[in-house]
Amino acid sequence: MVHAEAVVGIKKWGNNLGVRLPGNVAKAAQLSAEQMVRVVVSDAGITITPVEGQALTLEQRLALFDPARHGGEAMAAEALGAEKW
């Protein structure tokens, strides 16, 4: 494995914080844009590890949907305007 190191700043990104990985660090870690990673915080520090496996299909995502956790129906009320369904 090629070793790379960089000192980067933490930036505000919406309600979150973000760290941009320099190209040489991402290349050495074999990371690419849109790739999923797992971030783990431990007493030793922060570890970023690539997530193996393929992206979930729509059916798999829907099977994981929990209305109690995700707020339930978005349009649970009656029609509000001149909509005709």
Helices and strands as residue ranges (DSSP letters): E 11-13, E 16-18, H 23-28, E 37-42, E 45-50, H 58-64, H 67-70
